[in-house]
Amino acid sequence: MEFLLAQLLNGLVYGMLLFLTAAGLSLIFGLMNVVSLAHGSFFMLGAFVGLTIFELTHNFWIAFVLAPIPVAVVGIAMEMLFLRPLYRRGHMDQVLLTFGFTFVFFDLVQSVWGRTVRGLSPPQALQGMVEIGVGVFSSYRLFLIGLGFAIALLLWLFLERSRLGAMVRAGVDDAAMAAGLGANIPALFSSIFGAGVALAALGGIAAGPVLGLYPGMDTDILIPAFIVIVIGGMGSLRGAFLGSLLIGIADTFGKAYLPNLALFLIYLLMAVVLLVRPQGMFGIVHSHPASAPTVAPETVSSTKTRLMALLVLMAMIAFPFLVSSYPRQLVAEIYVFAIFAMSLDLLLGYTGLMSLGHAAFFGLGAYTVTVLAAQFDVNAWIGVVAGVGVAGLGAAVIGFFCVRTTGISFLMLTLAFSQLIYSVALKWRDLTGGSDGIAMPDRPSFFGLSLSDSLTLYFMALLFFVLAYLGLRRLLQSPLGRAFIGIRENEPRMLAIGYRTRAYKLLSFVIAGSFAGFAGGLYAIFNTFISPDAMYWTASGDVLIMVMLGGAGTLIGPVVGTGLFLLMKNVVSSYSEHWMLIIGVVFIACVMFFPGGIWGTLQHVRWPKRLVWRPA
């Protein structure tokens, strides 16, 4: 009995911490229709700013009260300067912009507070224990439960009983009508965004004595918070509260009784809710779906284009003979990830399906090759073929459910299924090695040549990259590819003229997943090691950056974006420890000023006639 009561209280504590983060996130989406991946960063910033104030004042309560204020100011500045210009672009640009800010904030925390786990002591008055029935429990944890309920009550009173709350609810229902009646919508947006950020920061400082403080605590809280608002319903305070209690208690009891299945079951619950009720238990249905990213116009191949492509290919062939081993391996890695990025571009840039779980298929391909080689002594090239099949099958199953939804629901459902597969890889230690990963015995030969030689490895990656590019290019120039583009441009029209758009979207999903699995299989051979990190949601975010940085809907754009991203990650990191800050700033600038990506923007530039070259 004592154990059950202890788990229930621990579940309530975790649930209340989730609620402080999820409530702000839910209100921001409900009023502003903004999806922010930086919300976990504000949770982390609140914790570390609170730590600094505590070290200066030696008073927990002063830190508790003051820490959310500067974090809220940062959030308001981000909303006014960066998010506000993107409101008309749709969810994808918001997701990408805020994902870029997670790089900036993570680097900031590492630079200022270091990379070690820090501790924060609760106030002296709450360091004792309280006897409840058959057990003794921490006073501070009981305080957190009371704090969560008190914040929920205050938010309810604010939204339901105050004039400002009535304005907020009016803005949720119809922002244009509320503005017509005199409400200052921009100021209201900034205020709500700041309040949501302050709640996340308050959750961070409150969680410090329980969870500790460390770089990376942002992603550890963000995904559970997203699960909460998906289950409860985006835009619903009641849904955020009930969802937090449900996930907090389920997670705690799951870890106690079913430790290997707890994470899997929570992601499964999220996926089921999205399938049955995409808006969640108490969510708001928005009339306008998330829009696809801006893409470059289609171009026509010409003799000049083919000549330039041939010159580029000759340069790629000559490159490894002019450099040492390390640059060869780096560019070979770029080729592999370029295949991965092009596969997502087929889905995102050409079909208009915005996925935040594409890394799952990359991971399925990589794990298939590695597991077959390490545990069953299967040749790695046979494993690559099998990996393509496994990834394609996984994409068919997941896509069957995902294509039934659109917009933000599609985005979140791909995330849910991706995290399901990630949890399997993380917990199935006997097969996958768990968090430690799994290594291949050795690399296979390539036409009788050893892939231990960097020159052979380079040409292997180049060959498969060229074949993948040509294959995707041929596909997109076919009637099937034109159908994908038609769905991106105007799905209702395609449906009206007789196309079964859901079947075409599923086919695009399967083809993209198969190519991602192919890239994953090649990466397993290249790296000879794979771990669950390769299919975590941040890996999907990385490949999104590659696609959007170069330019979605161009094929060459994702290749350019992949090269730039990996060069910054590998080369810049060797000169500066702030490479994440640099990548974040570059990507934020790209989202803000180059919505078509680098390559897409270059295609819009009016070059002198002698310099014009528009490759397909």
KAJO-V226864 format. One record per residue. PSI is psi in whole degrees, -180 to 180 (999 if undefined). OMEGA is omega in whole degrees, -180 to 180 (* if undefined). D_CENTER is the distance of its C-alpha to the mean C-alpha in Angstrom with 1 decimal. Layout:
PSI/OMEGA/D_CENTER  PSI/OMEGA/D_CENTER
//
This chain:
-43/180/40.2  -39/180/39.2  -43/180/36.2  -43/180/35.0  -39/179/35.5  -43/179/33.7  -37/178/30.6  -44/179/30.8  -40/177/31.0  -39/177/28.1  -39/177/26.0  -39/178/27.2  -50/-180/26.3  -39/179/22.7  -40/180/22.5  -36/175/23.9  -39/175/21.4  -39/-178/18.6  -41/-180/20.6  -35/177/20.9  -45/-174/17.2  -32/-178/16.6  -47/179/19.8  -41/179/18.8  -41/-179/15.4  -41/179/17.3  -39/179/20.1  -44/178/18.1  -42/-176/16.7  -42/-178/20.2  -45/-168/22.1  -11/-176/20.0  40/-179/17.7  130/175/14.9  116/-175/11.3  117/174/10.4  -4/179/7.4  1/-175/10.4  -36/175/12.3  -31/178/11.9  -36/178/13.2  -34/173/16.2  -46/180/16.8  -43/179/17.1  -40/178/19.2  -42/180/21.4  -45/-175/22.2  -36/175/23.1  -41/176/25.0  -39/178/26.8  -44/180/27.7  -45/179/29.3  -39/178/31.3  -42/-180/32.4  -29/179/33.6  -36/-174/35.5  -20/-175/37.1  31/-180/37.1  115/-177/36.5  -39/-175/33.5  -36/176/34.2  -43/177/34.3  -40/-178/30.9  -39/-178/29.7  -41/-172/31.0  -30/-174/30.3  -42/-179/26.9  -21/-173/25.0  -57/-180/27.1  -31/178/25.9  -40/177/22.2  -38/178/22.9  -43/177/24.6  -43/180/21.7  -42/179/19.5  -41/178/22.3  -41/178/22.7  -41/-180/19.0  -45/-175/19.5  -42/-172/22.9  -31/-172/22.4  -47/-176/18.9  -39/-174/17.5  -41/177/20.9  -12/-175/21.6  2/-173/18.5  -34/-177/19.4  -6/-177/21.2  -21/-179/18.5  178/-172/16.3  -34/-173/12.8  -45/179/11.0  -35/177/12.6  -46/179/11.8  -46/-178/8.1  -42/179/8.6  -49/-178/11.3  -29/174/10.0  -38/175/7.1  -38/179/10.4  -27/177/12.2  -34/175/10.3  -45/-178/11.9  -48/-177/15.1  -37/179/15.4  -44/178/14.7  -39/179/17.4  -46/-179/19.6  -43/179/19.7  -39/-177/20.5  -40/-174/23.1  -43/-172/24.8  -2/177/24.7  -179/-174/24.2  1/-178/22.2  161/176/24.3  129/-180/24.0  155/179/26.1  154/177/28.1  123/-177/29.2  140/175/32.3  166/179/32.8  152/-176/35.8  -39/-176/39.2  -18/-177/40.1  19/-179/37.1  -3/-179/37.4  -169/-180/39.9  154/180/39.8  133/179/40.8  123/178/42.7  108/178/41.6  -113/-175/43.7  2/-175/43.5  168/177/40.9  130/-172/40.2  156/-177/36.8  133/178/35.3  -38/-177/36.3  -38/179/33.0  -37/176/30.9  -35/176/33.3  -40/180/32.9  -38/177/29.1  -46/178/29.8  -38/179/32.3  -44/-180/30.0  -46/179/27.3  -38/-180/30.1  -43/179/31.6  -41/179/28.5  -43/179/28.0  -43/-180/31.7  -42/178/31.6  -39/179/28.6  -44/179/30.4  -39/180/33.7  -47/-176/32.0  -34/-173/30.5  -20/-172/33.5  -2/-179/36.5  156/179/36.0  -42/179/36.6  -37/177/33.3  -37/177/31.5  -37/177/33.4  -39/178/32.1  -47/180/28.5  -35/177/29.1  -40/178/30.8  -34/177/27.9  -44/-177/25.6  -45/-177/28.2  96/-177/29.1  -38/-179/28.1  -43/179/30.6  -41/179/33.4  -40/177/32.8  -38/179/33.0  -27/179/36.2  5/173/37.7  -2/180/37.2  138/178/33.9  88/-173/32.3  -45/179/28.8  -44/179/27.3  -38/178/28.7  -43/178/27.6  -48/-179/24.0  -40/-179/24.1  -45/180/25.9  -40/178/23.5  -44/178/20.5  -40/179/22.5  -41/178/23.5  -41/177/20.0  -41/179/19.1  -39/177/22.4  -43/178/21.8  -43/179/18.6  -39/177/20.7  -40/176/23.6  -36/179/21.5  -47/-180/20.6  -35/178/24.3  -34/-178/25.4  -17/-176/23.2  -52/-179/24.5  -18/-177/27.7  -48/-173/26.1  -17/-172/22.8  171/-178/23.8  129/-178/22.0  148/173/19.9  130/-175/17.1  -12/178/14.0  -14/177/15.1  -48/-180/12.4  -29/180/9.6  -28/179/12.5  -25/-173/13.2  -48/-178/10.1  -47/174/9.2  -36/178/13.0  -39/176/13.3  -39/177/11.1  -41/180/13.2  -50/-175/16.2  -24/174/15.8  -44/180/15.0  -46/-179/18.1  -32/-179/20.2  122/179/19.2  130/179/17.4  0/-177/20.1  118/176/22.4  -41/178/23.6  -42/179/25.6  -39/178/22.6  -40/-179/20.6  -52/-179/23.7  -39/178/24.5  -38/178/21.0  -44/178/20.8  -44/-179/24.2  -50/-178/23.4  -41/180/20.2  -48/-179/22.0  -43/-180/25.1  -42/-180/23.6  -43/-178/21.5  -49/179/24.6  -34/178/27.1  -44/179/24.8  -29/-179/24.6  -40/-173/28.3  -31/-179/29.5  66/-173/26.9  -31/-178/24.9  -15/-177/23.8  -8/-173/22.7  -50/-178/21.4  -42/180/17.7  -45/-176/18.1  -34/180/20.1  -44/177/17.7  -36/177/14.9  -41/178/17.8  -42/178/19.1  -44/-179/15.9  -41/-179/16.1  -43/179/19.8  -43/180/19.6  -35/-180/17.3  -42/-176/19.8  -43/-177/22.9  87/-173/22.1  -29/180/18.9  2/-179/19.6  179/-175/19.9  -43/-176/23.3  25/-172/24.2  169/-180/21.6  132/177/22.5  117/179/22.5  139/-175/21.7  -23/-178/24.0  125/-180/21.8  167/176/18.7  140/-177/15.8  154/179/17.2  158/-179/16.3  157/176/15.9  134/-179/19.2  159/180/20.6  154/179/23.7  152/178/26.9  145/-180/28.1  161/-175/30.7  136/178/33.7  149/180/34.7  175/178/38.0  -41/179/40.3  -39/179/39.1  -47/-179/35.5  -35/178/36.5  -45/179/38.6  -38/178/35.8  -39/179/33.5  -40/178/36.3  -40/178/36.7  -43/180/33.0  -40/178/33.2  -38/177/36.4  -39/178/34.8  -35/178/32.0  -37/-178/34.8  -26/-173/36.8  -50/-174/34.0  -20/180/34.1  -10/-177/37.8  -6/-175/37.5  174/180/35.1  -173/-173/34.9  -43/-175/32.8  -49/177/29.7  -34/177/29.0  -48/-179/29.6  -37/179/27.0  -46/-180/24.4  -35/176/25.1  -40/177/25.1  -38/177/21.6  -42/179/20.6  -44/-179/22.4  -48/-179/20.5  -24/176/17.0  -37/175/18.5  -43/177/19.2  -47/-179/15.6  -40/179/14.6  -34/179/17.6  -40/176/16.7  -33/179/13.5  -35/175/15.7  -40/-178/18.2  -47/-173/15.8  -53/-173/14.2  -29/-175/17.1  -27/179/20.0  -15/178/19.4  25/179/17.2  118/-172/14.7  103/-175/11.1  138/173/9.0  27/180/5.4  23/-174/7.4  -22/-180/9.7  -20/179/9.8  -41/-177/11.8  -35/173/14.6  -46/180/14.7  -38/178/15.1  -43/178/17.7  -44/-178/19.7  -44/-180/19.7  -36/179/20.7  -47/179/23.3  -48/-174/25.0  -45/-179/25.0  -44/180/26.1  -39/-179/28.8  -42/-173/30.1  -36/-173/30.0  -18/-178/31.3  4/176/33.2  41/178/34.4  138/179/33.2  137/-173/33.2  -32/-180/29.8  -34/171/30.4  -37/177/31.2  -36/178/28.0  -44/178/26.0  -44/178/27.8  -37/180/27.0  -39/176/23.3  -42/179/23.2  -43/180/24.9  -45/179/22.7  -41/178/19.5  -41/178/21.3  -43/177/22.6  -41/178/19.3  -36/180/17.9  -43/-179/21.2  -49/-179/20.9  -44/-179/17.3  -32/179/17.9  -38/179/21.2  -39/-174/19.5  -40/-175/16.5  -7/174/18.9  -11/179/20.9  172/179/18.5  169/171/17.3  -135/-175/15.2  -30/177/12.7  -40/176/14.1  -44/-180/13.2  -48/-177/9.5  -32/180/9.6  -40/175/12.0  -38/176/10.2  -44/-178/7.5  -48/-179/10.8  -36/178/12.6  -43/-180/10.2  -29/173/10.5  -49/-179/14.1  -38/177/14.7  -43/-179/13.1  -35/176/15.5  -47/179/18.3  -34/-178/18.0  -36/-172/17.8  -22/-178/20.9  70/-172/23.0  -37/-177/24.6  -32/-178/27.7  -44/-171/26.0  -9/-176/22.8  0/178/24.0  -144/-178/21.4  -19/179/19.6  -17/-179/22.3  -176/-179/21.3  141/-177/24.0  150/174/26.0  148/177/28.0  -46/178/31.7  170/177/32.0  147/176/31.1  170/174/33.0  162/-179/35.5  103/-174/34.9  42/178/38.2  -3/-179/40.1  146/-178/38.4  130/177/36.6  -1/172/32.9  -22/175/33.6  126/-176/35.0  -29/180/32.4  -44/177/34.3  -42/179/34.1  -41/180/30.4  -49/-176/29.8  -29/173/31.8  -49/-179/30.2  -40/180/26.7  -44/-179/28.3  -48/-177/30.2  -31/176/27.2  -46/-180/25.1  -43/179/28.1  -41/179/28.6  -42/179/25.0  -47/-179/25.2  -39/179/28.6  -45/179/27.7  -38/180/24.8  -42/178/27.0  -40/178/29.8  -45/-176/27.7  -22/177/26.5  -5/180/30.2  168/176/31.4  -35/178/32.0  -45/178/28.9  -39/178/26.7  -33/177/28.5  -40/176/27.8  -47/-179/24.0  -38/178/24.4  -38/177/26.7  -40/177/24.1  -42/-175/21.7  -42/-176/24.5  85/-178/26.3  -43/179/25.5  -38/179/28.3  -43/178/30.8  -38/178/29.9  -39/-177/30.3  -30/-178/33.6  8/170/35.1  0/179/34.6  134/174/31.3  85/-169/29.5  -35/-180/26.1  -40/179/24.3  -39/178/25.9  -39/178/24.9  -38/177/21.2  -41/178/21.4  -42/176/23.2  -41/180/20.6  -43/-178/17.9  -44/179/20.2  -45/179/21.2  -42/178/17.7  -37/179/16.9  -43/177/20.3  -38/177/19.8  -40/176/16.5  -36/176/18.6  -45/178/21.3  -40/178/19.2  -40/177/18.2  -43/177/21.9  -37/179/23.0  -37/178/20.6  -40/177/22.2  -41/-179/25.5  -44/-172/24.6  -20/-176/23.2  23/-179/25.3  145/176/22.8  144/178/19.5  166/-179/17.7  -21/180/14.9  -26/-178/12.6  -17/180/12.5  13/175/10.7  160/-173/8.4  -28/179/4.7  -28/175/4.9  -37/174/7.3  -37/176/5.6  -38/179/4.2  -45/-179/7.8  -29/172/9.4  -42/177/8.3  -45/180/10.0  -46/-177/12.8  -49/-175/13.4  -29/178/13.5  -42/179/15.2  -39/-180/18.0  113/-180/18.1  149/177/17.0  24/-178/19.9  -12/-173/22.0  -52/179/21.4  -34/180/22.8  -51/177/20.1  -32/177/17.3  -45/177/19.9  -46/-180/20.7  -39/178/17.1  -46/179/16.7  -45/-179/20.0  -43/-178/19.3  -50/-177/16.0  -31/175/17.7  -43/177/20.9  -41/-177/19.5  -41/-174/17.8  -42/-177/21.0  -50/-179/23.8  -37/-179/22.9  -23/178/22.0  -16/179/25.5  -26/-177/27.0  135/177/24.9  -4/-179/22.9  35/-178/20.9  -31/178/19.0  -38/176/15.7  -44/-179/17.4  -46/179/18.7  -43/-180/15.6  -45/-179/14.0  -44/179/17.3  -43/-178/17.7  -40/177/14.4  -44/179/15.2  -38/180/18.6  -45/180/17.6  -40/-176/15.6  -45/-168/18.6  -17/-180/21.5  70/-176/20.6  -22/177/18.7  4/-177/20.0  173/-177/18.7  -51/-178/21.3  -40/178/23.0  -38/178/22.9  -40/179/24.5  -31/180/27.1  -19/178/28.1  -13/-178/29.0  137/178/31.2  94/-180/34.9  157/170/36.2  146/-172/39.9  -33/-178/41.2  -19/-177/42.0  -1/-174/38.5  129/174/36.7  117/-177/34.7  90/179/32.1  157/179/30.6  999/*/29.1
//
